[in-house]
């Protein structure tokens, strides 16, 4: 069934927030962030009328084609081994594909790679698992670190960090780094540092308008902007999103100056403390590279997050249910070229 009434939407929201597989990208708030996409939400109910499976699908028309991309970020939300529920959700998605001329349904569920039962079930439903990407080739990161904070105190969590990580948190405190929770008015300054980070590390940074929309749709209940100051100057910042039983480190920025005072370590600790005080089960550091070669330019990010002693987690990755193979092949090839061109143009435009 499609979610069409206010009552169904309220039930949907409660289900997404309370389910172990719930994710902020499956929420109503996230569809408002992604308002440049169309959206359909679907659900499957049990005999008592309670939702037992749900999925939010973002829909976007593809340039030069009369077709749409259908994408369910970190969906679906359900018992991932309940074949009947999964089958019903996919059947609903297929009807939506007919309505919108969808050429593919992409999902990247919160399921670890080792789950062979889930992989077999999705294969039976017609999905293809995309290649073993090691870096950030997918829409969402395939490799993350996740820290179990369920029922733990700040002292217990801190003791589980590596010695060097605890030391660097203390260095930031002793050096006088001050972390504040920012407001919407602080976003332009955060964005400047974000662009500085993107040029340095060679990734594309979203527009200031995108961050403002995120803030408007998710703050203050679900989103916090954390800012680190040293000698009165903004030197680093992060955005955290808290939803259901999890808290995610979503964006991070750091100036090229004063990196020796370790602001990023203190920022992580403040976000982890928010997860603990909010009763979360998991603090998710989000993406790292799966290529653990120390010569990999992304290895430093892996080493930084590893120091907090979370679980190195590999998700099953992107799964595609293809409705139009010809369009799928053309768009997949074109998308890779477009993303690389966009990255290079961003760096050239913002490099000083």
QUIGIRA-V901177 format. One record per residue. N is the residue number from 1. NEAR is the number of other ideal C-beta (glycine too) atoms within 10 Angstrom. Layout:
n: <N:N>
near: <NEAR:NEAR>
This chain:
n: <1:2:3:4:5:6:7:8:9:10:11:12:13:14:15:16:17:18:19:20:21:22:23:24:25:26:27:28:29:30:31:32:33:34:35:36:37:38:39:40:41:42:43:44:45:46:47:48:49:50:51:52:53:54:55:56:57:58:59:60:61:62:63:64:65:66:67:68:69:70:71:72:73:74:75:76:77:78:79:80:81:82:83:84:85:86:87:88:89:90:91:92:93:94:95:96:97:98:99:100:101:102:103:104:105:106:107:108:109:110:111:112:113:114:115:116:117:118:119:120:121:122:123:124:125:126:127:128:129:130:131:132:133:134:135:136:137:138:139:140:141:142:143:144:145:146:147:148:149:150:151:152:153:154:155:156:157:158:159:160:161:162:163:164:165:166:167:168:169:170:171:172:173:174:175:176:177:178:179:180:181:182:183:184:185:186:187:188:189:190:191:192:193:194:195:196:197:198:199:200:201:202:203:204:205:206:207:208:209:210:211:212:213:214:215:216:217:218:219:220:221:222:223:224:225:226:227:228:229:230:231:232:233:234:235:236:237:238:239:240:241:242:243:244:245:246:247:248:249:250:251:252:253:254:255:256:257:258:259:260:261:262:263:264:265:266:267:268:269:270:271:272:273:274:275:276:277:278:279:280:281:282:283:284:285:286:287:288:289:290:291:292:293:294:295:296:297:298:299:300:301:302:303:304:305:306:307:308:309:310:311:312:313:314:315:316:317:318:319:320:321:322:323:324:325:326:327:328:329:330:331:332:333:334:335:336:337:338:339:340:341:342:343:344:345:346:347:348:349:350:351:352>
near: <12:12:22:10:9:8:9:16:14:12:18:22:18:12:20:27:17:11:19:13:21:22:24:23:24:29:24:16:19:23:19:14:19:20:10:9:16:16:15:21:24:24:27:21:17:10:6:6:7:10:21:20:26:27:27:27:28:21:19:14:14:18:8:10:16:9:21:22:21:26:23:24:19:21:28:24:30:22:14:21:12:15:14:11:21:23:15:19:26:19:12:20:22:16:12:19:21:9:11:18:17:25:24:22:25:23:24:23:26:21:20:12:17:11:16:9:12:18:16:11:17:22:12:11:15:14:19:13:14:17:9:11:16:16:16:16:15:17:13:20:21:25:23:20:22:17:25:15:25:12:9:15:10:13:7:11:20:16:11:15:21:13:8:11:21:17:13:22:22:13:16:22:16:10:15:10:23:14:20:14:14:20:12:12:7:16:20:11:15:23:21:15:20:21:16:18:19:18:18:13:14:12:12:13:19:13:9:15:10:14:20:14:17:24:21:13:18:22:17:10:9:19:20:20:22:23:22:28:17:19:11:6:11:19:21:28:30:24:24:25:25:20:22:21:18:22:26:23:23:16:20:22:25:21:19:11:11:18:12:9:22:22:29:21:25:23:25:26:21:17:25:24:15:16:24:20:10:12:10:22:17:19:26:23:24:17:20:24:20:19:15:15:9:8:6:15:11:18:16:12:16:20:14:18:21:17:20:22:15:21:11:15:19:14:19:22:20:21:21:18:19:18:19:16:10:11:21:17:12:16:20:13:10:14:13:11:9:12:12:10:10:11:14:12:11:17:16:9:9:13:9:4>
